[in-house]
Amino acid sequence: MQSDYVIVGGGAGGLELACKLGRKLGARRVTLVDSRLYHIWKPSLHEVAAGTLDIHQEGLSYQMLAHDNGFTFVYGAMTGLDSAAQRIVIGPVLDAASAEVLPERVLDYRSLVISVGSTSNYFGVPGARENTISLNATEDAERFRLTLLRLMARVEQEMYETSKETSSESHPGIDIVIIGGGATGVELAAELREASGIYTSYGFHQLDARRDVRITLLEGADRILAPLPERVSGAALRLLGKRAIRVVTGCRVTRIEADHIEDAQGNHYRSNLCVWAAGIRAPEFLSALGLPVNRSGQIEVDAQLAVKGVPNVYALGDCAACIDGDGRPVPPRAQAAHQQAEHLLKRFVAEAAGKVAPTAPYRYRDYGSLVSIGTATTVGSLMGSLKGLSWFVEGFVARTMYKSLHLMHHQAVLGSLRTGVLAVARYLIRRSTPLVKLH
């Protein structure tokens, strides 16, 4: 197999680049490689975990997107790279019974873009990998959701059999601990509180959501949402408190067991279900490809997003160690991946037309951050055109803007008309189906 432009990884940035480049150059010249068959916007994984978003309704088929946007989709994971021969190896695809569906394949390229996102960084904490769930992919979110349902069913049965009023200290409820007070941890905590209340109206009648589903958020820094302005952090803390979510800051986790978490002060936190949201790193396989990587496994790129010392290979998104024009590391955010995809799109379109590629370096523009605190409330900050100027936003306006980010991503890969139709269809479906996924 051969393609002029090969993009590995169908996340936010990689998929947008494939769609826009495919519409301009066509399927014979643009190829997207991914280890999964469908795409989901990663910032919505906390909703999948809570059960408020059905992945089977939300996911977009890569094969459909390839057909509609004029690129070729290749199913499989990248397992090797021969940069001298300009060739990648795509591993075999196996089914649930380990039978081979697709064999190992080789794909030649003229330009390669690596956009494989990130995975969890456990920082060597004992038990973190074995005893926590990280929301890196859809299967992680689904595993969390199903585990939560099983726990709720078990506790519901125990409470039905005992039929006794007990104190919260001895109550057979569910203890959920989220390690990491960044956007993922905060959004998941708020979404779980709302979802637990909804679950009780769908058959879990013995459970009192605020009493029996106990949610604790542990953060190592002095405040949650540490990279954001203090006003945003304070507003989020206040809203979590109203939802009976316990927040512990300045907490350095030292060990995680199957039923509890330990911190540096010797405190123990009971846990039936633990989520790790305390840090990210690039996927480990990148370190074996012969590319320059930093301590977090990210691929080192120059001002044009080209991999240092490796011709015709580029990287974008969370897996790229990118320094912007101001000399600061580009944060691992969806808006950064979107901007980097636009930067490479201009370069590749110019090359394909036989023109001189733009020489301006990539510069990251921070438009602010929005954090969802459940389905009705959002807080965040918006960055102005003047450097250092920002506005605090909260409530309906912030919530509307938060929802629009997802729609803007869909518009980039589906077009305006289909995005509008899909938004209306999902609105109607949500009002004719349960508010949470129950199976």
C-alpha positions as CSV (number, residue, x, y, z in Angstrom):
1,M,0.0,0.0,0.0
2,Q,1.1,3.5,-0.7
3,S,-0.2,7.1,0.0
4,D,1.3,10.5,-0.3
5,Y,0.0,11.7,3.1
6,V,-0.4,9.2,5.9
7,I,-2.0,10.3,9.2
8,V,-1.7,7.9,12.2
9,G,-4.3,8.5,14.8
10,G,-7.9,9.6,14.4
11,G,-8.3,11.9,17.4
12,A,-9.5,15.5,17.2
13,G,-6.5,16.9,15.3
14,G,-5.6,13.8,13.2
15,L,-9.2,13.3,12.0
16,E,-9.7,17.0,11.2
17,L,-6.5,17.0,9.1
18,A,-7.5,13.8,7.3
19,C,-11.0,15.2,6.5
20,K,-9.9,18.6,5.3
21,L,-6.9,17.2,3.3
22,G,-9.0,14.4,1.8
23,R,-11.6,16.9,0.6
24,K,-8.9,18.7,-1.3
25,L,-6.6,15.9,-2.5
26,G,-8.7,12.7,-2.6
27,A,-8.6,9.2,-1.3
28,R,-5.6,8.1,-3.4
29,R,-3.4,10.6,-1.7
30,V,-4.6,10.8,1.9
31,T,-4.8,7.9,4.3
32,L,-5.9,7.7,8.0
33,V,-4.7,4.8,10.1
34,D,-6.3,4.0,13.5
35,S,-6.6,1.0,15.8
36,R,-10.3,1.6,16.3
37,L,-13.3,1.6,13.9
38,Y,-15.0,4.7,15.2
39,H,-14.2,8.2,16.5
40,I,-15.4,9.9,19.7
41,W,-14.5,13.3,20.9
42,K,-12.2,12.6,23.8
43,P,-13.4,15.5,26.0
44,S,-16.8,13.7,26.2
45,L,-15.4,10.4,27.7
46,H,-16.5,11.5,31.2
47,E,-20.1,11.5,30.0
48,V,-19.7,8.0,28.6
49,A,-18.2,6.8,31.9
50,A,-21.2,8.3,33.8
51,G,-23.6,6.8,31.4
52,T,-25.1,10.1,30.3
53,L,-23.8,9.6,26.7
54,D,-24.3,6.5,24.7
55,I,-21.1,5.6,22.8
56,H,-23.1,3.7,20.2
57,Q,-25.1,6.8,19.3
58,E,-22.2,9.2,19.6
59,G,-19.4,7.4,17.8
60,L,-18.6,8.3,14.1
61,S,-17.5,5.5,11.8
62,Y,-14.1,6.1,10.3
63,Q,-15.2,4.2,7.2
64,M,-18.2,6.6,6.8
65,L,-16.0,9.6,7.4
66,A,-13.5,8.4,4.8
67,H,-16.2,7.8,2.2
68,D,-17.8,11.3,2.8
69,N,-14.5,13.2,3.0
70,G,-12.4,11.6,0.3
71,F,-9.7,9.9,2.2
72,T,-8.7,6.2,2.7
73,F,-9.1,4.5,6.1
74,V,-6.8,1.7,7.2
75,Y,-7.8,-0.3,10.3
76,G,-5.0,-1.3,12.6
77,A,-2.3,0.0,15.0
78,M,1.0,1.3,13.9
79,T,3.7,-1.0,15.2
80,G,6.9,0.0,13.3
81,L,8.6,2.7,11.3
82,D,11.3,2.7,8.7
83,S,12.0,6.4,8.2
84,A,14.8,5.8,5.7
85,A,12.4,3.8,3.4
86,Q,9.5,6.1,4.4
87,R,7.4,3.1,5.4
88,I,5.3,2.2,8.4
89,V,4.1,-1.2,9.7
90,I,0.5,-1.8,10.7
91,G,0.0,-4.7,13.0
92,P,-2.6,-7.5,12.5
93,V,-6.2,-7.0,13.7
94,L,-7.6,-9.8,15.9
95,D,-11.2,-10.5,16.9
96,A,-12.4,-11.3,20.4
97,A,-11.3,-14.9,20.0
98,S,-7.8,-13.9,18.9
99,A,-8.5,-15.0,15.3
100,E,-6.8,-12.9,12.7
101,V,-9.2,-10.5,10.9
102,L,-6.5,-8.6,9.0
103,P,-2.8,-9.5,8.6
104,E,0.2,-7.3,9.2
105,R,0.6,-4.7,6.4
106,V,3.1,-2.2,5.2
107,L,2.2,1.3,4.1
108,D,4.6,3.6,2.2
109,Y,4.3,7.4,2.6
110,R,5.6,10.7,1.3
111,S,4.7,12.6,4.4
112,L,3.8,11.0,7.7
113,V,1.8,12.7,10.5
114,I,1.8,11.0,14.0
115,S,-1.2,12.0,16.0
116,V,-1.8,9.2,18.5
117,G,-2.8,11.3,21.5
118,S,-1.8,10.4,25.0
119,T,-2.2,7.8,27.8
120,S,-2.0,7.9,31.6
121,N,1.2,8.8,33.4
122,Y,1.1,6.9,36.7
123,F,4.4,8.5,38.0
124,G,5.5,5.2,39.5
125,V,2.8,5.1,42.1
126,P,2.4,1.5,43.4
127,G,-0.9,-0.1,42.4
128,A,-2.0,2.8,40.2
129,R,-1.9,0.8,37.0
130,E,-3.5,-2.3,38.5
131,N,-6.2,-0.7,40.7
132,T,-7.5,2.3,38.8
133,I,-9.4,3.0,35.6
134,S,-8.1,5.8,33.3
135,L,-10.4,7.4,30.7
136,N,-7.9,7.1,27.8
137,A,-10.4,5.5,25.4
138,T,-14.0,4.5,24.9
139,E,-13.4,1.0,26.3
140,D,-12.1,2.5,29.5
141,A,-15.1,4.7,29.9
142,E,-17.4,1.7,29.2
143,R,-15.6,-0.4,31.7
144,F,-16.0,2.2,34.3
145,R,-19.8,2.6,33.5
146,L,-20.4,-1.2,33.7
147,T,-18.4,-1.5,37.0
148,L,-20.5,1.3,38.5
149,L,-23.7,-0.3,37.4
150,R,-22.6,-3.6,39.0
151,L,-21.7,-1.9,42.3
152,M,-25.0,0.0,42.4
153,A,-26.9,-3.2,41.8
154,R,-25.0,-5.0,44.5
155,V,-25.5,-2.2,47.1
156,E,-29.2,-1.9,46.1
157,Q,-29.7,-5.6,46.9
158,E,-27.8,-5.4,50.2
159,M,-29.9,-2.5,51.3
160,Y,-33.1,-4.2,50.3
161,E,-32.2,-7.3,52.3
162,T,-31.2,-5.5,55.4
163,S,-33.8,-2.7,55.2
164,K,-32.1,-0.9,58.0
165,E,-31.3,2.8,58.5
166,T,-27.6,3.2,59.3
167,S,-25.2,6.0,59.6
168,S,-23.2,7.2,56.6
169,E,-20.0,5.8,58.2
170,S,-21.3,2.3,58.2
171,H,-23.6,2.5,55.3
172,P,-23.0,-0.1,52.5
173,G,-22.7,2.6,49.9
174,I,-20.3,3.1,47.0
175,D,-17.0,5.0,47.5
176,I,-15.7,6.5,44.2
177,V,-12.3,8.2,44.3
178,I,-11.0,10.3,41.5
179,I,-7.3,11.1,41.6
180,G,-6.5,14.3,39.8
181,G,-8.3,17.6,40.0
182,G,-7.8,18.8,36.4
183,A,-10.6,19.2,33.9
184,T,-11.1,15.5,33.5
185,G,-11.4,14.8,37.2
186,V,-13.6,17.7,37.9
187,E,-16.0,17.0,35.0
188,L,-16.2,13.3,35.8
189,A,-17.0,14.0,39.5
190,A,-19.8,16.4,38.6
191,E,-21.2,14.2,35.9
192,L,-21.2,11.2,38.2
193,R,-23.1,13.1,40.9
194,E,-25.9,14.0,38.4
195,A,-25.9,10.5,36.9
196,S,-26.2,8.8,40.3
197,G,-29.3,10.8,41.0
198,I,-30.8,9.7,37.7
199,Y,-30.0,6.1,38.2
200,T,-32.0,6.0,41.4
201,S,-35.1,6.9,39.5
202,Y,-34.6,3.9,37.1
203,G,-35.0,1.0,39.6
204,F,-32.4,1.8,42.3
205,H,-35.0,2.9,44.8
206,Q,-33.1,1.9,47.9
207,L,-30.2,4.2,47.1
208,D,-29.9,7.8,48.1
209,A,-27.5,9.3,45.6
210,R,-26.0,12.0,47.8
211,R,-25.7,9.7,50.8
212,D,-24.9,6.3,49.2
213,V,-22.7,7.3,46.2
214,R,-19.8,9.0,47.9
215,I,-17.4,10.8,45.6
216,T,-14.0,12.1,46.6
217,L,-11.6,14.1,44.5
218,L,-7.9,14.1,45.4
219,E,-5.6,16.7,44.0
220,G,-1.9,17.1,44.6
221,A,-1.8,20.9,44.0
222,D,-3.1,23.5,46.4
223,R,-6.3,23.9,44.3
224,I,-8.2,22.1,41.6
225,L,-7.9,23.2,38.0
226,A,-4.5,24.6,38.9
227,P,-3.5,25.8,35.3
228,L,-6.7,28.0,35.2
229,P,-7.3,31.3,36.9
230,E,-8.1,31.1,40.6
231,R,-11.6,32.5,40.1
232,V,-12.4,29.6,37.8
233,S,-10.9,27.1,40.4
234,G,-12.9,28.7,43.2
235,A,-16.2,28.6,41.3
236,A,-15.6,25.0,40.4
237,L,-14.9,24.1,44.0
238,R,-18.0,25.9,45.2
239,L,-20.2,24.0,42.6
240,L,-18.7,20.7,43.5
241,G,-19.4,21.4,47.2
242,K,-23.0,22.0,46.4
243,R,-23.1,18.6,44.9
244,A,-21.8,16.9,48.0
245,I,-18.4,16.0,46.4
246,R,-15.5,15.9,48.8
247,V,-12.4,17.7,47.5
248,V,-9.0,17.1,49.1
249,T,-6.2,19.3,47.9
250,G,-2.5,19.1,48.7
251,C,-2.9,15.3,48.7
252,R,0.1,13.3,47.3
253,V,-1.0,9.7,46.7
254,T,1.6,7.2,47.6
255,R,-0.1,3.8,47.1
256,I,-3.3,2.5,45.7
257,E,-4.8,-0.8,46.9
258,A,-8.0,-2.6,45.6
259,D,-10.1,-1.1,48.4
260,H,-8.4,2.1,49.5
261,I,-5.9,4.9,48.6
262,E,-3.0,6.0,50.8
263,D,-1.4,9.5,50.8
264,A,1.9,10.9,52.1
265,Q,0.3,12.0,55.4
266,G,-0.8,8.5,56.1
267,N,-4.5,9.1,55.4
268,H,-6.6,6.3,53.9
269,Y,-9.5,6.8,51.5
270,R,-12.0,4.0,51.0
271,S,-12.6,3.1,47.4
272,N,-14.8,0.7,45.5
273,L,-14.0,2.4,42.2
274,C,-10.9,4.5,41.5
275,V,-10.2,6.7,38.5
276,W,-6.7,7.9,37.6
277,A,-6.8,11.4,36.1
278,A,-3.6,12.8,37.5
279,G,-1.4,13.1,34.4
280,I,-0.7,12.0,30.9
281,R,2.2,10.9,28.7
282,A,2.6,9.8,25.2
283,P,2.0,6.1,24.2
284,E,5.0,4.0,25.1
285,F,5.3,2.4,21.6
286,L,6.6,5.8,20.3
287,S,9.9,5.3,22.2
288,A,10.6,2.2,20.2
289,L,10.3,3.9,16.7
290,G,13.7,5.5,16.7
291,L,12.2,9.0,17.0
292,P,13.5,11.7,19.4
293,V,11.3,11.8,22.5
294,N,11.3,13.7,25.8
295,R,10.9,12.3,29.4
296,S,7.1,12.0,28.9
297,G,7.6,10.0,25.7
298,Q,6.4,12.9,23.5
299,I,8.0,13.3,20.1
300,E,10.2,16.3,19.8
301,V,9.2,18.6,16.9
302,D,10.5,21.9,15.5
303,A,8.6,25.1,14.8
304,Q,7.0,23.5,11.7
305,L,5.8,20.4,13.7
306,A,8.4,18.4,11.8
307,V,10.1,15.6,13.9
308,K,13.7,16.7,14.7
309,G,16.2,14.9,12.6
310,V,13.7,12.7,10.7
311,P,12.7,13.9,7.3
312,N,9.1,13.9,6.1
313,V,7.7,13.0,9.5
314,Y,5.5,15.3,11.6
315,A,3.6,15.1,14.9
316,L,0.7,16.9,16.4
317,G,-1.5,16.8,19.4
318,D,-0.8,15.4,22.9
319,C,2.0,13.1,21.6
320,A,4.1,16.0,20.3
321,A,6.5,18.0,22.4
322,C,5.9,21.3,20.8
323,I,7.4,24.7,21.8
324,D,5.4,27.7,20.5
325,G,6.8,31.0,19.2
326,D,7.0,32.4,22.8
327,G,9.3,29.5,23.9
328,R,6.6,27.8,26.0
329,P,5.4,24.2,25.8
330,V,2.1,23.9,24.0
331,P,-0.5,22.4,26.5
332,P,-2.2,19.1,25.6
333,R,-5.6,20.5,24.7
334,A,-8.0,19.9,21.9
335,Q,-7.7,23.5,20.7
336,A,-3.9,23.0,20.3
337,A,-4.4,19.9,18.2
338,H,-7.0,21.7,16.0
339,Q,-4.6,24.6,15.4
340,Q,-1.7,22.3,14.6
341,A,-3.9,20.4,12.1
342,E,-4.7,23.7,10.4
343,H,-1.0,24.6,10.3
344,L,0.0,21.3,8.6
345,L,-3.1,21.5,6.3
346,K,-1.7,24.7,4.7
347,R,1.7,23.2,4.3
348,F,0.5,20.0,2.6
349,V,-2.0,21.7,0.3
350,A,0.8,24.1,-0.9
351,E,3.2,21.1,-1.4
352,A,0.6,19.2,-3.3
353,A,0.0,22.2,-5.6
354,G,3.7,22.5,-6.3
355,K,4.0,25.7,-4.4
356,V,6.5,26.8,-1.7
357,A,5.3,25.6,1.7
358,P,4.6,28.4,4.3
359,T,7.6,29.1,6.4
360,A,5.9,30.8,9.3
361,P,6.4,28.9,12.6
362,Y,3.4,27.4,14.4
363,R,2.2,29.6,17.2
364,Y,-0.3,28.4,19.8
365,R,-3.2,30.7,20.6
366,D,-5.0,30.2,23.9
367,Y,-8.7,31.0,23.5
368,G,-9.4,30.0,27.1
369,S,-10.8,26.9,28.8
370,L,-14.3,25.8,29.8
371,V,-15.0,23.1,32.4
372,S,-18.4,21.3,32.6
373,I,-19.8,21.0,36.1
374,G,-22.7,18.6,35.1
375,T,-25.2,19.0,32.3
376,A,-26.5,22.5,33.4
377,T,-23.4,24.4,34.5
378,T,-20.1,25.3,33.0
379,V,-17.3,27.6,34.3
380,G,-14.2,28.9,32.5
381,S,-12.2,31.7,31.2
382,L,-12.0,33.3,27.7
383,M,-8.8,34.9,26.5
384,G,-8.9,38.2,24.8
385,S,-7.0,39.5,21.8
386,L,-4.8,41.5,24.1
387,K,-2.2,39.4,25.8
388,G,-3.0,38.5,29.4
389,L,-6.6,39.7,29.2
390,S,-9.3,37.1,30.1
391,W,-12.9,37.0,31.1
392,F,-14.5,34.7,33.7
393,V,-17.7,33.0,32.4
394,E,-20.2,30.9,34.2
395,G,-23.8,29.6,33.8
396,F,-25.9,29.5,30.6
397,V,-23.5,31.4,28.4
398,A,-20.5,29.3,29.4
399,R,-22.6,26.1,28.9
400,T,-23.7,27.2,25.5
401,M,-20.1,27.9,24.5
402,Y,-19.0,24.5,25.9
403,K,-21.6,22.6,23.8
404,S,-20.6,24.6,20.7
405,L,-17.0,23.3,20.9
406,H,-18.2,19.8,20.2
407,L,-20.4,21.0,17.3
408,M,-17.5,22.9,15.8
409,H,-15.5,19.7,15.8
410,H,-18.4,17.9,14.1
411,Q,-18.7,20.6,11.6
412,A,-15.0,20.2,10.6
413,V,-15.5,16.5,9.9
414,L,-19.1,16.3,8.8
415,G,-19.9,19.7,7.4
416,S,-22.5,22.3,8.5
417,L,-25.7,20.6,7.2
418,R,-25.0,17.2,8.6
419,T,-23.9,18.6,11.9
420,G,-27.1,20.5,12.2
421,V,-29.2,17.5,11.4
422,L,-27.2,15.3,13.8
423,A,-27.6,17.9,16.6
424,V,-31.4,17.9,16.2
425,A,-31.6,14.1,15.9
426,R,-29.6,13.7,19.1
427,Y,-31.8,16.2,20.9
428,L,-34.9,14.2,20.0
429,I,-33.3,10.9,20.8
430,R,-32.3,12.1,24.3
431,R,-35.9,13.0,25.0
432,S,-37.3,9.7,23.9
433,T,-34.8,7.4,25.7
434,P,-33.6,7.1,29.3
435,L,-31.3,9.9,30.5
436,V,-28.6,7.4,31.4
437,K,-27.5,4.2,29.6
438,L,-28.9,1.3,31.7
439,H,-27.5,-1.8,29.8
